[in-house]
Amino acid sequence: MLIHAVLGFSVLETLVLAALLLAWADRVAGARLLAAFLTGISLWMVGNELPNWIGPEAEPVAMRLLATAPFTSALFFHFCTVFCRVDLGRWGVAAAYALGGGASVVSILLVPAHLVHHRDIGWIAVADEVGVVASMAWVILGIGGVWVLLHALLRARRLGDGQKLRQIAAVTASCLWGLLCLAGYGIAVLDLPIYPFPLLGLPFYSLILVYGILRYGVFVANAWARRALVWALLLALGLGVGLVVVALTPLLPLESRWLGSLAVAASVLALNGPVRRVAERLVYPGADVSAADLAAWRRTLGSAETPQALAEQAAALLSTRIGTQVEVHIGEAPAAASSTPQLVCGRASEGWAVSLQGWDAAPPGPRHVAELFGTVVAEAAERVEQAQQFAARERERQLQARLAELGALAATVAHDIRNPLNIISMAVAAAPGDTRREVAEQVARIAHLTHDLLDFAKPWKLAPSTIDLAAQVRNAAMRLPDVSFGPGLVQPLWLQADPSRVDQALTNLFENARMATAPANDADASAAARTHSHVHIDAETTDTTVLLHVCDAGPGVPAEIRDRLFEPFASRSPGGTGLGLAIVARTMAAHGGTVALTERAPWSTCFTLSFPRTPAP
């Protein structure tokens, strides 16, 4: 009969699902409880069907299998409390198991039902007084589990937790579907004049539960679960088609079992593609990513020119697609944990790779979309990296071209002004002393500018060695009249650097700081003394960087030159050449570091040098 074939398939399907959950038990909270519950459901269905499979003589075994229903309800109640994170305490759970287990033991000992024959189902168990009392136990536990689900559902809605709301709603829907299917037994027991058709939907109870599990992330969804669902659907549809074909076989002109079997096999193969597509929609709802979607993502992300811009565009696209706020990080993962799902795209040994963080409770559909979207983000990150490398090479090429031009110009100027300067110096030899001193200062200034210009323009070749930056800072700062050192300079700071170039950069910064804090007259000197105006130097280290801060309490850097402070001739302090900070920036770039104007209270001006850190020798 059709109902017996459907129920037999339901038993097999439920046991397969229970085995899958047990396989994931080490990684999934609550998996063992749900697997045990599904196993109990299978035993209960076997108890109902065993007399129809074997005969009335199987009644004793069937009655004892049916007697396990209250304990199975206790497992369901316990699972609901774990899934909804309802803490009933140790004694609350123990009371549920005591009620279910006690009712099952009593039913096994006293035999809760007897068999009667039904016109549509065949042999069916009808409860006596003991069975009615035992049924009250599993009904109470079942209602308790559903109440826990509904209470958690209302709480999630009140808190606005859409993710949890959908999770609980999916599991609740599967439970309600199961109750609806079991109403078929009620129709048979009450001997109502209708066919117990709800029982035909029992195989879909497990499928709906799998749907809730896989769609809303109650448990881990992976390829094995997807394949299991695909083949469960194939078997279900194949069985249905096969029964129809077998029923129609007598109408064929040629009676043949082989013909019926061939028709069943052909039907299953023909449905293979559509069923797989249906299964994909069940496992990954909302995850239909088309080629047009991928092309649109690539086109939108293709406009990003920096990792920051790429991260912002990617976060906006993915958040809009899945309806949940998502953070996207390009380069390094964020140090602090976040409750917001994150897509992290980082550089790996074989290219850019994407990882999902904080997606454990996410539905497989959005998670599948995020995985596909991540491949597009990785492609875009690779393109941005290549574009930035090309831009850096182009900037370096242009810089070297400009420096070559500047070097040629500086060499020509230095050669052409050297003789006029000598003539001027000799011409004022007989002039008064003040005139000679003034001319000598201006000639020295021109010579200093020529020297700096030649040094800035010529190609550099570093001669790195292991140096102690703290010691070099203290030695270079000896020329400063009023300087203080922070605690970061107490310990050695080891670097691989060119000591002469580092000393030149430090000298330029210290000279700028000295000139910024130098009083213009005696009155200013008195004010400076009252405000303790001086230069302060400190350092700090990270895992990969040594930071040196050179700060002063001078008038500060004018706003109009901050953006081009490290360009040649951007700053022309009295007596300076306008190349000091440009030389500092070039020195730091040559060492793989940076220099920046930073804010460090209470100082008005602070320059921070960032050196790559070197392990201590």
MIDRENTI-360045 format. One line per 8 residues: number of its first residue (from 1); their letters; for each residue x, y, z of C-alpha. Coordinates in steps of 0.2 Angstrom, whole numbers, plus 5000, padded with zeros to 4 digits. Layout:
N
NUM> a> X:Y:Z  ...
***
This chain:
617
1> mlihavlg> 5000:5000:5000  5005:5018:4997  5005:5024:5015  5017:5009:5020  5029:5013:5006  5029:5031:5011  5032:5027:5030  5046:5015:5026
9> fsvletlv> 5055:5028:5016  5052:5041:5030  5061:5029:5042  5076:5027:5031  5077:5045:5028  5076:5050:5046  5089:5038:5051  5101:5044:5037
17> laalllaw> 5098:5062:5044  5102:5056:5062  5118:5048:5056  5123:5064:5047  5120:5074:5063  5130:5062:5073  5144:5064:5061  5144:5083:5064
25> adrvagar> 5142:5081:5083  5160:5086:5088  5157:5103:5079  5139:5107:5082  5131:5110:5099  5115:5101:5101  5118:5089:5086  5117:5073:5097
33> llaafltg> 5101:5078:5105  5092:5081:5088  5100:5065:5081  5093:5055:5096  5076:5063:5094  5076:5058:5076  5081:5041:5080  5066:5040:5093
41> islwmvgn> 5054:5046:5079  5061:5032:5068  5058:5019:5081  5040:5025:5084  5036:5024:5065  5044:5007:5065  5033:5002:5080  5018:5008:5070
49> elpnwigp> 5023:4999:5054  5030:4983:5060  5014:4973:5061  5010:4978:5043  5028:4973:5038  5029:4956:5047  5011:4952:5054  5001:4953:5070
57> eaepvamr> 5013:4942:5078  5025:4957:5079  5013:4966:5092  5024:4963:5107  5039:4971:5099  5029:4985:5091  5020:4990:5108  5037:4992:5116
65> llatapft> 5044:5002:5102  5029:5013:5103  5031:5015:5122  5047:5025:5119  5037:5040:5113  5037:5049:5130  5056:5048:5131  5058:5054:5113
73> salffhfc> 5047:5069:5118  5059:5073:5133  5074:5073:5120  5064:5085:5109  5060:5096:5124  5079:5096:5129  5084:5100:5112  5072:5115:5111
81> tvfcrvdl> 5080:5122:5127  5097:5120:5121  5093:5128:5104  5084:5143:5111  5097:5145:5125  5084:5143:5139  5092:5139:5155  5080:5128:5165
89> grwgvaaa> 5094:5123:5177  5100:5105:5180  5084:5100:5189  5072:5107:5176  5080:5096:5162  5081:5081:5175  5062:5083:5178  5058:5082:5159
97> yalgggas> 5068:5066:5157  5060:5059:5173  5043:5062:5166  5047:5055:5149  5058:5041:5155  5045:5036:5169  5031:5036:5157  5041:5025:5144
105> vvsillvp> 5046:5012:5158  5028:5011:5163  5022:5009:5146  5035:4995:5142  5030:4985:5157  5011:4987:5156  5009:4987:5137  5000:5003:5132
113> ahlvhhrd> 4990:4998:5117  4982:4984:5106  4981:4981:5087  4966:4984:5077  4964:4983:5058  4960:4998:5048  4953:4998:5031  4966:5010:5024
121> igwiavad> 4981:5008:5035  4980:4990:5040  4985:4986:5057  4986:5001:5069  4989:5003:5088  4975:5009:5098  4979:5016:5115  4971:5009:5131
129> evgvvasm> 4970:5017:5148  4989:5015:5151  4993:5022:5134  4982:5037:5137  4991:5041:5153  5008:5039:5144  5002:5049:5129  4998:5063:5141
137> awvilgig> 5017:5063:5146  5023:5065:5128  5010:5078:5124  5015:5089:5139  5033:5088:5134  5029:5091:5116  5019:5106:5120  5033:5112:5132
145> gvwvllha> 5045:5111:5118  5034:5121:5106  5031:5134:5120  5049:5136:5122  5051:5139:5103  5037:5151:5102  5043:5160:5118  5060:5162:5110
153> llrarrlg> 5052:5167:5094  5043:5182:5102  5059:5187:5112  5069:5187:5096  5055:5198:5087  5055:5210:5102  5074:5212:5102  5074:5214:5083
161> dgqklrqi> 5086:5199:5081  5081:5195:5063  5094:5181:5061  5088:5172:5077  5070:5175:5072  5072:5166:5056  5081:5151:5064  5068:5148:5077
169> aavtascl> 5054:5150:5064  5061:5137:5053  5062:5124:5067  5045:5129:5074  5038:5126:5056  5046:5109:5055  5038:5104:5071  5021:5110:5066
177> wgllclag> 5022:5101:5050  5026:5085:5060  5011:5087:5071  5000:5090:5055  5006:5074:5048  5003:5064:5064  4985:5069:5063  4983:5055:5050
185> ygiavldl> 4985:5043:5064  4971:5052:5073  4960:5050:5058  4963:5031:5058  4961:5029:5077  4945:5039:5077  4939:5029:5061  4934:5045:5052
193> piypfpll> 4926:5042:5035  4941:5050:5026  4958:5044:5020  4972:5048:5032  4981:5058:5019  4991:5068:5031  5003:5053:5033  5008:5055:5015
201> glpfysli> 5017:5071:5020  5028:5063:5034  5043:5061:5023  5044:5079:5020  5045:5082:5039  5063:5077:5039  5066:5087:5023  5058:5103:5031
209> lvygilry> 5069:5100:5046  5084:5099:5035  5079:5114:5026  5078:5124:5043  5095:5117:5048  5104:5121:5032  5095:5137:5027  5096:5146:5044
217> gvfvanaw> 5112:5139:5050  5106:5129:5065  5120:5117:5061  5135:5116:5049  5130:5115:5031  5143:5107:5019  5144:5098:5003  5139:5081:5012
225> arralvwa> 5123:5089:5018  5119:5096:5001  5122:5079:4993  5112:5070:5006  5097:5082:5003  5099:5080:4984  5098:5061:4985  5084:5061:4998
233> lllalglg> 5074:5072:4986  5078:5060:4971  5073:5045:4981  5057:5053:4987  5052:5059:4969  5059:5043:4962  5048:5033:4974  5033:5043:4970
241> vglvvval> 5035:5042:4951  5039:5023:4953  5023:5020:4962  5013:5029:4949  5022:5020:4935  5019:5003:4944  5001:5008:4946  4999:5012:4928
249> tpllples> 5009:4996:4922  4993:4985:4920  4986:4997:4908  5001:4994:4896  4998:4982:4882  5014:4972:4887  5015:4966:4905  5033:4966:4911
257> rwlgslav> 5042:4969:4927  5057:4974:4918  5047:4987:4908  5041:4995:4925  5058:4995:4932  5065:5003:4916  5051:5016:4917  5055:5020:4935
265> aasvlaln> 5074:5022:4932  5071:5033:4917  5059:5044:4927  5072:5046:4940  5086:5050:4928  5075:5063:4919  5071:5072:4935  5089:5072:4941
273> gpvrrvae> 5093:5089:4934  5077:5098:4940  5078:5090:4957  5096:5095:4959  5091:5113:4956  5077:5112:4968  5089:5105:4981  5101:5119:4978
281> rlvypgad> 5087:5132:4981  5083:5123:4997  5101:5122:5004  5106:5140:4997  5090:5150:4997  5093:5167:4990  5110:5162:4984  5106:5161:4966
289> vsaadlaa> 5121:5171:4959  5121:5173:4940  5134:5177:4928  5126:5194:4927  5128:5196:4945  5146:5192:4945  5149:5204:4930  5140:5218:4939
297> wrrtlgsa> 5151:5215:4954  5167:5215:4944  5162:5231:4935  5157:5240:4951  5173:5235:4961  5184:5238:4946  5182:5257:4949  5191:5255:4966
305> etpqalae> 5209:5262:4965  5214:5259:4984  5211:5245:4996  5201:5257:5007  5189:5261:4992  5188:5243:4988  5183:5238:5005  5170:5252:5006
313> qaaallst> 5162:5247:4989  5163:5229:4993  5154:5231:5010  5141:5241:5002  5137:5229:4988  5137:5213:5000  5127:5222:5013  5114:5227:5001
321> rigtqvev> 5113:5209:4993  5111:5199:5009  5101:5212:5018  5113:5212:5033  5127:5224:5038  5144:5217:5033  5162:5223:5036  5175:5220:5022
329> higeapaa> 5193:5222:5026  5207:5222:5013  5224:5217:5018  5225:5213:5037  5211:5206:5048  5205:5218:5061  5213:5217:5078  5197:5218:5088
337> asstpqlv> 5183:5206:5087  5166:5212:5080  5148:5206:5081  5146:5211:5063  5150:5198:5050  5167:5201:5042  5174:5197:5025  5193:5198:5026
345> cgrasegw> 5203:5198:5010  5222:5195:5013  5238:5192:5004  5242:5173:5004  5257:5164:4997  5248:5160:4981  5238:5176:4979  5224:5185:4988
353> avslqgwd> 5213:5174:4998  5196:5177:5007  5190:5171:5024  5173:5174:5033  5173:5178:5051  5158:5179:5062  5147:5169:5050  5144:5154:5061
361> aappgprh> 5126:5158:5064  5123:5165:5046  5111:5156:5034  5120:5145:5021  5112:5156:5007  5120:5172:5012  5136:5163:5017  5136:5155:4999
369> vaelfgtv> 5134:5172:4992  5148:5179:5003  5160:5165:4997  5156:5169:4978  5157:5187:4981  5174:5185:4990  5181:5177:4974  5177:5193:4965
377> vaeaaerv> 5184:5204:4979  5200:5194:4978  5201:5197:4960  5198:5216:4963  5211:5216:4977  5224:5208:4965  5220:5221:4952  5222:5235:4964
385> eqaqqfaa> 5238:5229:4971  5245:5227:4953  5239:5245:4949  5247:5252:4964  5263:5243:4961  5263:5250:4943  5258:5267:4949  5273:5266:4962
393> rererqlq> 5285:5261:4948  5279:5275:4937  5280:5288:4951  5298:5281:4955  5302:5282:4937  5296:5300:4936  5305:5305:4952  5321:5298:4945
401> arlaelga> 5319:5307:4929  5315:5323:4939  5330:5320:4950  5341:5317:4935  5336:5334:4927  5338:5342:4944  5355:5335:4946  5360:5341:4929
409> laatvahd> 5354:5358:4933  5362:5358:4950  5379:5353:4943  5378:5366:4930  5373:5379:4943  5386:5374:4955  5399:5375:4942  5393:5391:4935
417> irnplnii> 5392:5401:4952  5408:5394:4959  5419:5406:4950  5407:5421:4953  5407:5418:4971  5426:5417:4972  5427:5433:4963  5415:5441:4975
425> smavaaap> 5424:5435:4990  5441:5442:4983  5432:5459:4978  5427:5462:4996  5444:5458:5003  5448:5476:5006  5430:5481:5012  5426:5485:5030
433> gdtrreva> 5424:5470:5042  5405:5470:5043  5404:5470:5024  5416:5455:5023  5406:5446:5036  5389:5449:5028  5396:5443:5011  5404:5428:5018
441> eqvariah> 5388:5423:5026  5378:5425:5010  5392:5415:5000  5391:5401:5013  5372:5401:5012  5373:5399:4993  5386:5386:4995  5376:5376:5007
449> lthdlldf> 5361:5377:4996  5371:5371:4981  5378:5356:4992  5360:5351:4997  5354:5353:4980  5367:5342:4973  5365:5329:4987  5346:5328:4985
457> akpwklap> 5347:5326:4966  5361:5313:4965  5357:5294:4965  5358:5287:4983  5367:5271:4987  5364:5266:5005  5377:5257:5015  5366:5249:5029
465> stidlaaq> 5373:5241:5045  5366:5237:5062  5364:5253:5072  5357:5258:5089  5345:5272:5085  5343:5277:5103  5362:5280:5104  5363:5289:5088
473> vrnaamrl> 5348:5300:5093  5357:5305:5109  5373:5309:5100  5365:5319:5086  5354:5329:5099  5370:5335:5109  5370:5350:5098  5352:5355:5104
481> pdvsfgpg> 5353:5368:5118  5337:5362:5127  5331:5344:5124  5322:5331:5134  5321:5312:5131  5307:5300:5133  5307:5283:5141  5307:5275:5124
489> lvqplwlq> 5325:5279:5122  5332:5271:5137  5333:5254:5129  5343:5251:5113  5333:5252:5097  5342:5241:5084  5340:5244:5065  5347:5240:5049
497> adpsrvdq> 5351:5257:5042  5364:5268:5034  5371:5278:5049  5377:5293:5039  5360:5295:5031  5350:5293:5047  5362:5305:5055  5358:5318:5041
505> altnlfen> 5339:5315:5043  5341:5318:5062  5352:5333:5060  5339:5341:5048  5324:5338:5060  5334:5344:5075  5340:5359:5066  5322:5363:5061
513> armatapa> 5316:5360:5079  5330:5371:5086  5326:5385:5074  5307:5384:5078  5310:5386:5097  5324:5399:5096  5319:5416:5104  5320:5431:5092
521> ndadasaa> 5326:5443:5106  5329:5444:5124  5310:5446:5128  5306:5431:5118  5320:5422:5128  5312:5426:5144  5295:5420:5139  5302:5404:5132
529> arthshvh> 5311:5401:5149  5294:5404:5158  5285:5391:5146  5299:5379:5146  5300:5379:5127  5312:5365:5121  5313:5350:5110  5307:5333:5116
537> idaettdt> 5312:5316:5108  5304:5299:5112  5302:5282:5104  5290:5267:5104  5290:5250:5096  5278:5238:5089  5280:5221:5082  5286:5227:5065
545> tvllhvcd> 5290:5246:5068  5301:5258:5077  5293:5275:5079  5304:5290:5083  5295:5306:5088  5304:5323:5087  5293:5336:5095  5294:5355:5099
553> agpgvpae> 5284:5369:5106  5287:5381:5092  5274:5391:5082  5269:5375:5072  5267:5372:5054  5257:5384:5043  5241:5376:5037  5244:5381:5019
561> irdrlfep> 5260:5370:5017  5255:5355:5027  5250:5345:5012  5266:5348:5003  5278:5349:5018  5290:5336:5012  5292:5343:4994  5307:5352:4989
569> fasrspgg> 5307:5371:4994  5290:5369:5002  5296:5377:5018  5309:5391:5018  5313:5394:5036  5325:5408:5039  5343:5403:5035  5337:5386:5027
577> tglglaiv> 5338:5379:5010  5320:5372:5009  5327:5354:5006  5329:5348:5024  5312:5339:5026  5313:5333:5008  5329:5325:5011  5322:5317:5027
585> artmaahg> 5307:5310:5017  5319:5303:5004  5330:5295:5018  5315:5287:5026  5309:5280:5009  5326:5273:5005  5325:5263:5021  5308:5257:5019
593> gtvalter> 5300:5269:5031  5290:5285:5032  5290:5302:5040  5274:5311:5044  5268:5327:5053  5258:5320:5068  5249:5327:5083  5256:5323:5101
601> apwstcft> 5249:5334:5115  5255:5346:5122  5268:5349:5108  5263:5361:5093  5274:5352:5081  5279:5333:5080  5287:5323:5066  5287:5304:5067
609> lsfprtpa> 5300:5293:5059  5294:5275:5056  5308:5263:5053  5306:5244:5050  5311:5235:5066  5326:5224:5066  5329:5210:5079  5342:5213:5092
617> p> 5359:5207:5087
***
